[in-house]
Amino acid sequence: MKLPSIYSLWLSAKQVVLRFPLQVLAAVIATGICCYLADSHKGAIEEEYLSKIILICNLALTFLLSADLYAEANGFDVKRKWGFRLLILLLCTGLYFALHPIRFTSDLYRVAFLALTGHLLVAFAPFIRKGNLNGFWQFNKTLFLRFLTSALYASVLYAGLAIALVSINGLFNVQIEGATYIRLMSVVFSGFMTVFFLAGVPKDFEALDKEEFYPKGLKIFTQYVLIPLMTVYLLILLVYEAKIIINWELPKGLVSSLILGYAIFGILSLLLIYPIREKAGNGWIKLFSKFFYVMMIPLVILLLLAIWKRVGNYGITESRYVLIVLSLWLLFMTGYFLLVKAQNIKLIPISLCILSALAIYGPQSASSVSKYAQVSRLKKLFASKVQKDVLQREEVVKYLVDRHGLTAIQPFTKVNLKELEARMDRKRKRNDFYSLKYDKRDTALALLKIDKELSAMERRFITFVTAEEKLVSVKGYDYVIEIGLYQGKLEKILNGKPLLIERQISDAVLKVKIAENVEADFDFFLLGKALIAEYKRSGDGKFKPLRGLEDRYSLPQESMSITRQLEHYELTFVASSIRLFEDVKEGARKDGSVSFSGYLLIRQK
């Protein structure tokens, strides 16, 4: 086999740059930013802006590729081609300022819909106004195989280079930081893989219409991988449907994933074997196609029932919006392929692309529909006096604030929430957005006079440590034993007697047993609770924040110590750190949220 020369590789790369200059530029920018972000010492604001640029570069790549393919297929001149490119760049610039996916979950869904729309556009852009179904299939087959090849080459290249770095590190004692591997991954998967994929994008669309080549591997993959997987999903679903009929109960939400899996594998299978459906010896394909769509009818009904149950209980959310749209789309596609003889497979990506685009912005979008549904639900919950409904108010408020910001609850208060939210964003701009999110939640709950039930994710941890400028004093003691943060049972010999040290993690207690009858317990739950109470009383007088972290405080050794007097021994445990919830309560002892480490000092009397 003849290996490609450096010159031929250079010519190939040059052709890619000349044909897709902005796509290559987007890949280079995204790669550079990923390499820059490999170091973790970045501010939250800087990370947000740079992460958005990476997302926009990925969106721009697919939309620009769609525009270029459309222009090439229709023979546009350079001016018209660059006109399309400038429109896409303006669109992506507007999206950069409009989207805030780190701050609002609804924008994260918009990014996903935009990405799906862009990828689907690439699938049919060259065939919007011309080209037959064979050319359309051959084009997407080429893209599919090129993507798999690119992913394989990139994976092998990264693995080989990463092993080389590990070898250099081990053989020559060269300290290679973890960030180096992240940068390498960015260069290979974002840079090399993108350029390699673009080099294989077909350009002769008329030749694709005439191409008859069908990779045998696709048929084997479909027959022996996709169809068996689809069959497994179908058997599970049929048994579950029988169980529903026998027990006469509504379906569970999990069934939605299985039905969608069956639909995806089935439609993908039919698309992969589409060109050979009429050839001799492939009569099973028509039978399989008819069977697949006939079985979709009861499954779509089951899917709609599962969605109806969830929506009836909790209202429409973005994820349920997606399920509703997909179920209706599957119902439409099932009817189309069962009833229409002259079937057009281009309808699959085109219809999905339109639905995905409609879900991004507007009154019919996923964000608008889910926001309206949850606001309506919240109004009903406020009007209800049932205890269950009262408890659900908090969850709905959190949902609205997380996805749409404080302005989502404007109908429930006279406070100008747009100005309030802007002030909060400016005030907390130097801090991370996770803290800001919880502050907005608290503000919303306070404005609506809803008692907050703290979850483990929202409760603030406080850590107390011994003063860093001092060493632990062991003066007057005979022995010292270090107890690590994750230390379990420890067995020693003390003056010929067995010494057992055992951590009771769930109770935040350290048990020390000497011989058989001498025992002592060190309760760090009570110590931590006392420190929290003293912290709230004294403020910052005694408790000194460390390195600007508001939840980490330094205390003298005597405040972090517990002493137990035994008949022949004095035991003192000096905690080097105690970590627990700020709102710790006696009932929280069993939740395992208190952690500690330190030194056990032993003095024989």
ChimeraX attribute file (.defattr): number of C-alpha atoms within 10 A of each C-alpha:
attribute: neighborCount
match mode: 1-to-1
recipient: residues
	/A:1	3
	/A:2	4
	/A:3	6
	/A:4	8
	/A:5	9
	/A:6	9
	/A:7	9
	/A:8	11
	/A:9	11
	/A:10	11
	/A:11	12
	/A:12	15
	/A:13	17
	/A:14	14
	/A:15	14
	/A:16	20
	/A:17	17
	/A:18	10
	/A:19	15
	/A:20	19
	/A:21	13
	/A:22	18
	/A:23	24
	/A:24	21
	/A:25	15
	/A:26	23
	/A:27	23
	/A:28	20
	/A:29	17
	/A:30	24
	/A:31	24
	/A:32	17
	/A:33	17
	/A:34	21
	/A:35	19
	/A:36	15
	/A:37	18
	/A:38	17
	/A:39	14
	/A:40	9
	/A:41	8
	/A:42	12
	/A:43	12
	/A:44	16
	/A:45	15
	/A:46	12
	/A:47	17
	/A:48	17
	/A:49	14
	/A:50	17
	/A:51	18
	/A:52	19
	/A:53	19
	/A:54	19
	/A:55	19
	/A:56	24
	/A:57	25
	/A:58	19
	/A:59	24
	/A:60	24
	/A:61	24
	/A:62	21
	/A:63	28
	/A:64	25
	/A:65	23
	/A:66	24
	/A:67	22
	/A:68	23
	/A:69	25
	/A:70	22
	/A:71	20
	/A:72	18
	/A:73	19
	/A:74	15
	/A:75	11
	/A:76	13
	/A:77	10
	/A:78	10
	/A:79	9
	/A:80	12
	/A:81	17
	/A:82	15
	/A:83	12
	/A:84	17
	/A:85	21
	/A:86	13
	/A:87	13
	/A:88	19
	/A:89	18
	/A:90	11
	/A:91	14
	/A:92	19
	/A:93	14
	/A:94	12
	/A:95	17
	/A:96	16
	/A:97	10
	/A:98	10
	/A:99	17
	/A:100	18
	/A:101	18
	/A:102	18
	/A:103	20
	/A:104	18
	/A:105	20
	/A:106	25
	/A:107	19
	/A:108	16
	/A:109	19
	/A:110	23
	/A:111	20
	/A:112	15
	/A:113	21
	/A:114	22
	/A:115	22
	/A:116	17
	/A:117	25
	/A:118	23
	/A:119	19
	/A:120	22
	/A:121	24
	/A:122	22
	/A:123	22
	/A:124	22
	/A:125	22
	/A:126	24
	/A:127	20
	/A:128	14
	/A:129	11
	/A:130	14
	/A:131	15
	/A:132	16
	/A:133	17
	/A:134	15
	/A:135	21
	/A:136	22
	/A:137	22
	/A:138	22
	/A:139	23
	/A:140	18
	/A:141	18
	/A:142	14
	/A:143	19
	/A:144	14
	/A:145	15
	/A:146	18
	/A:147	19
	/A:148	12
	/A:149	15
	/A:150	21
	/A:151	18
	/A:152	13
	/A:153	17
	/A:154	22
	/A:155	15
	/A:156	13
	/A:157	16
	/A:158	19
	/A:159	13
	/A:160	12
	/A:161	15
	/A:162	17
	/A:163	11
	/A:164	12
	/A:165	17
	/A:166	16
	/A:167	13
	/A:168	14
	/A:169	14
	/A:170	12
	/A:171	9
	/A:172	8
	/A:173	10
	/A:174	12
	/A:175	11
	/A:176	13
	/A:177	10
	/A:178	10
	/A:179	15
	/A:180	15
	/A:181	18
	/A:182	18
	/A:183	19
	/A:184	20
	/A:185	23
	/A:186	22
	/A:187	22
	/A:188	22
	/A:189	20
	/A:190	21
	/A:191	22
	/A:192	19
	/A:193	22
	/A:194	22
	/A:195	22
	/A:196	20
	/A:197	19
	/A:198	22
	/A:199	18
	/A:200	16
	/A:201	17
	/A:202	15
	/A:203	14
	/A:204	11
	/A:205	22
	/A:206	13
	/A:207	11
	/A:208	21
	/A:209	17
	/A:210	12
	/A:211	13
	/A:212	12
	/A:213	9
	/A:214	14
	/A:215	11
	/A:216	8
	/A:217	9
	/A:218	15
	/A:219	17
	/A:220	12
	/A:221	14
	/A:222	20
	/A:223	15
	/A:224	11
	/A:225	13
	/A:226	20
	/A:227	19
	/A:228	13
	/A:229	16
	/A:230	21
	/A:231	15
	/A:232	12
	/A:233	19
	/A:234	21
	/A:235	11
	/A:236	13
	/A:237	19
	/A:238	14
	/A:239	10
	/A:240	16
	/A:241	20
	/A:242	11
	/A:243	13
	/A:244	15
	/A:245	10
	/A:246	9
	/A:247	9
	/A:248	10
	/A:249	10
	/A:250	14
	/A:251	21
	/A:252	16
	/A:253	15
	/A:254	10
	/A:255	19
	/A:256	21
	/A:257	13
	/A:258	19
	/A:259	21
	/A:260	19
	/A:261	15
	/A:262	24
	/A:263	21
	/A:264	13
	/A:265	20
	/A:266	23
	/A:267	16
	/A:268	15
	/A:269	23
	/A:270	20
	/A:271	16
	/A:272	19
	/A:273	19
	/A:274	17
	/A:275	16
	/A:276	15
	/A:277	15
	/A:278	11
	/A:279	9
	/A:280	7
	/A:281	9
	/A:282	12
	/A:283	12
	/A:284	10
	/A:285	19
	/A:286	14
	/A:287	10
	/A:288	15
	/A:289	17
	/A:290	15
	/A:291	12
	/A:292	21
	/A:293	22
	/A:294	15
	/A:295	13
	/A:296	22
	/A:297	15
	/A:298	14
	/A:299	26
	/A:300	22
	/A:301	14
	/A:302	23
	/A:303	27
	/A:304	20
	/A:305	17
	/A:306	20
	/A:307	24
	/A:308	19
	/A:309	16
	/A:310	17
	/A:311	16
	/A:312	10
	/A:313	10
	/A:314	15
	/A:315	22
	/A:316	23
	/A:317	23
	/A:318	21
	/A:319	11
	/A:320	18
	/A:321	20
	/A:322	15
	/A:323	19
	/A:324	18
	/A:325	16
	/A:326	18
	/A:327	22
	/A:328	15
	/A:329	17
	/A:330	19
	/A:331	18
	/A:332	11
	/A:333	17
	/A:334	19
	/A:335	15
	/A:336	16
	/A:337	17
	/A:338	15
	/A:339	10
	/A:340	9
	/A:341	8
	/A:342	8
	/A:343	11
	/A:344	12
	/A:345	15
	/A:346	16
	/A:347	13
	/A:348	14
	/A:349	17
	/A:350	18
	/A:351	14
	/A:352	18
	/A:353	22
	/A:354	13
	/A:355	18
	/A:356	23
	/A:357	18
	/A:358	16
	/A:359	25
	/A:360	22
	/A:361	13
	/A:362	11
	/A:363	12
	/A:364	12
	/A:365	19
	/A:366	26
	/A:367	24
	/A:368	18
	/A:369	17
	/A:370	22
	/A:371	23
	/A:372	17
	/A:373	16
	/A:374	20
	/A:375	20
	/A:376	12
	/A:377	19
	/A:378	24
	/A:379	13
	/A:380	13
	/A:381	19
	/A:382	15
	/A:383	11
	/A:384	12
	/A:385	10
	/A:386	10
	/A:387	9
	/A:388	10
	/A:389	15
	/A:390	16
	/A:391	15
	/A:392	15
	/A:393	21
	/A:394	19
	/A:395	12
	/A:396	18
	/A:397	22
	/A:398	20
	/A:399	18
	/A:400	26
	/A:401	24
	/A:402	19
	/A:403	21
	/A:404	19
	/A:405	22
	/A:406	24
	/A:407	18
	/A:408	21
	/A:409	19
	/A:410	14
	/A:411	10
	/A:412	14
	/A:413	12
	/A:414	8
	/A:415	12
	/A:416	11
	/A:417	17
	/A:418	13
	/A:419	12
	/A:420	14
	/A:421	16
	/A:422	11
	/A:423	12
	/A:424	13
	/A:425	17
	/A:426	9
	/A:427	11
	/A:428	14
	/A:429	14
	/A:430	12
	/A:431	13
	/A:432	14
	/A:433	18
	/A:434	13
	/A:435	12
	/A:436	17
	/A:437	20
	/A:438	17
	/A:439	15
	/A:440	21
	/A:441	23
	/A:442	18
	/A:443	16
	/A:444	26
	/A:445	18
	/A:446	12
	/A:447	14
	/A:448	16
	/A:449	9
	/A:450	15
	/A:451	13
	/A:452	13
	/A:453	11
	/A:454	10
	/A:455	7
	/A:456	11
	/A:457	8
	/A:458	13
	/A:459	15
	/A:460	13
	/A:461	17
	/A:462	18
	/A:463	20
	/A:464	26
	/A:465	22
	/A:466	23
	/A:467	17
	/A:468	12
	/A:469	7
	/A:470	9
	/A:471	9
	/A:472	15
	/A:473	10
	/A:474	16
	/A:475	8
	/A:476	10
	/A:477	15
	/A:478	11
	/A:479	13
	/A:480	15
	/A:481	14
	/A:482	15
	/A:483	23
	/A:484	12
	/A:485	14
	/A:486	11
	/A:487	14
	/A:488	13
	/A:489	13
	/A:490	13
	/A:491	12
	/A:492	13
	/A:493	11
	/A:494	13
	/A:495	8
	/A:496	8
	/A:497	11
	/A:498	13
	/A:499	19
	/A:500	18
	/A:501	22
	/A:502	18
	/A:503	21
	/A:504	15
	/A:505	19
	/A:506	14
	/A:507	18
	/A:508	23
	/A:509	20
	/A:510	20
	/A:511	16
	/A:512	19
	/A:513	16
	/A:514	17
	/A:515	13
	/A:516	10
	/A:517	6
	/A:518	13
	/A:519	15
	/A:520	17
	/A:521	18
	/A:522	20
	/A:523	15
	/A:524	24
	/A:525	26
	/A:526	15
	/A:527	17
	/A:528	25
	/A:529	19
	/A:530	12
	/A:531	18
	/A:532	19
	/A:533	14
	/A:534	13
	/A:535	16
	/A:536	12
	/A:537	10
	/A:538	10
	/A:539	10
	/A:540	11
	/A:541	8
	/A:542	13
	/A:543	18
	/A:544	17
	/A:545	15
	/A:546	15
	/A:547	8
	/A:548	9
	/A:549	10
	/A:550	11
	/A:551	14
	/A:552	19
	/A:553	22
	/A:554	20
	/A:555	19
	/A:556	16
	/A:557	17
	/A:558	10
	/A:559	14
	/A:560	23
	/A:561	19
	/A:562	17
	/A:563	16
	/A:564	14
	/A:565	12
	/A:566	13
	/A:567	8
	/A:568	9
	/A:569	14
	/A:570	16
	/A:571	22
	/A:572	20
	/A:573	22
	/A:574	24
	/A:575	24
	/A:576	24
	/A:577	19
	/A:578	23
	/A:579	20
	/A:580	22
	/A:581	18
	/A:582	18
	/A:583	14
	/A:584	19
	/A:585	11
	/A:586	9
	/A:587	7
	/A:588	15
	/A:589	17
	/A:590	13
	/A:591	12
	/A:592	14
	/A:593	18
	/A:594	24
	/A:595	20
	/A:596	26
	/A:597	20
	/A:598	21
	/A:599	18
	/A:600	21
	/A:601	21
	/A:602	21
	/A:603	17
	/A:604	14
	/A:605	11
